[in-house]
């Protein structure tokens, strides 16, 4: 952590790290926040620490030669097991009713007068449904 790093509480209050606390546990610091925080608030500080992970895997160079697993479809095909099709999964034709839209009428609500500051007048229109 560095001085002036940004921190943030769970409730969204932003803060800033001011200085490390001497004599305190490792990672202790003083910080200021934009607003009062509660004792129940959690503060998050996004930090990055470089690590080099150990290699606990055996890389497979050729996927075709070293095939370790088979798909469900391949197993069913080899063992001649038929797939049971769920009738709910079949495609059905969708029948929709045609939409009928109500005609819209444009009515004038207000026209402004030109003023000394602005030589422009404007009009306000409103869309209303026709009854």
N, C-alpha and C positions, 0 to 999 in steps of 0.2 A: 504494500500500500504506500502511496505517496501523498504528500501534503497536497491539498486541493483536489483530491480524488472525489468524484461524485458518489453519493450514496442516496438511497431512496427507501422510504418505508412502504409497507404493504398498502397503507391507505393512500399512497401517492405523494406524500410530503417529501420534497427534495432537500438534500443536505450536502455539506461539504466537510471533509476531514481537515482539521486545523493543525494538530500536532500530536505526536506520539506521547503517551503517558510514561514518564520515567518511573521505574520501580514497580510498575504494574505487571500483570501477566502479559505474555507475548501476544501481540496483536491488539493491545489496548490503545485507544486514541481518543482525543477530544474532537467533537464535531458540533457544527451549528446547523440548525434546520430553519426553513422558511416559516414554519408555524410550530405551535406547541405540539409535541408528540406525547402519546400516552405510554404508560409503563407496559401496556400489553402490545404496543406496536413493535414489529420486527423491522430492522433496518438491513437492507441488502447492499453489499458493495461488490460490484462485478470486478473480479480480479482474474488474472491469467498467470499461470505458472507452467513453465515448460517442463514437460516430462518426456521420457523416451520409453514407450511401452516395451515390455519384453515379449519376445515372439514365442507364443505357446501354441502355434498352429503348424500344420504340415501343409504347405501350399501345394495345390494340385495344378500342375502345369497344363495338362491336356484333359479337358473335361470329357471328351469323347472316349478316351481309352480307360479312364479311371472313374467310371460311372458308379457311384456308391448307392444311389437310391433310384427307385422307379416311381413314376407317377401313379396315381390311383387308376387312371385310364389304362396304362400299360399292364398293371396287375390284373385288372378285370379282363383285358383282352387275352392275356396268356392263360388264365384259368377259365376262360369262356363263361364268365359271369355276366348276365344281362343286367343292364341298368334299368331300374324301375323309374319310370317317368311319373312325376307328380302331376295330376291333371290341372292343378292350380297354376303350374308353371307354363302351360301351353299358351301361345299367343291367341288373343281373341281380337276380333275386329271392333274398333272403337266407334260407337254411334253417338254423334253429338247433335244436339238441337241447333238449328241456325240461330245466330244472335240477332235480335231486333233492337236497334238503337233508337232512342227517343230523339226527335229533332231538337237541336239547340237553337236558341234565339239570343241574339246579341242585343243588349239594351244599354243605353247610355245612362250613366249614373251622375257624372259631374264634369263640367268644363271649367277650367280655371281662367281667370283674367290675367293678362300680362301685367307684371309689376315693374317698378322702376329698376330694381336690381336685375331682373331677367326679362328680356323681351320675348320670352317663349311662353306660350300657353300650352296646356296639355289637357287631354280628355281621358276619363277613366271609363272603361267598359266592363261589363259583367256578363258572363255566360249564365243564362237561366234556362231551366228545362221548360218546355212548353207543356202546359197542363192539358 
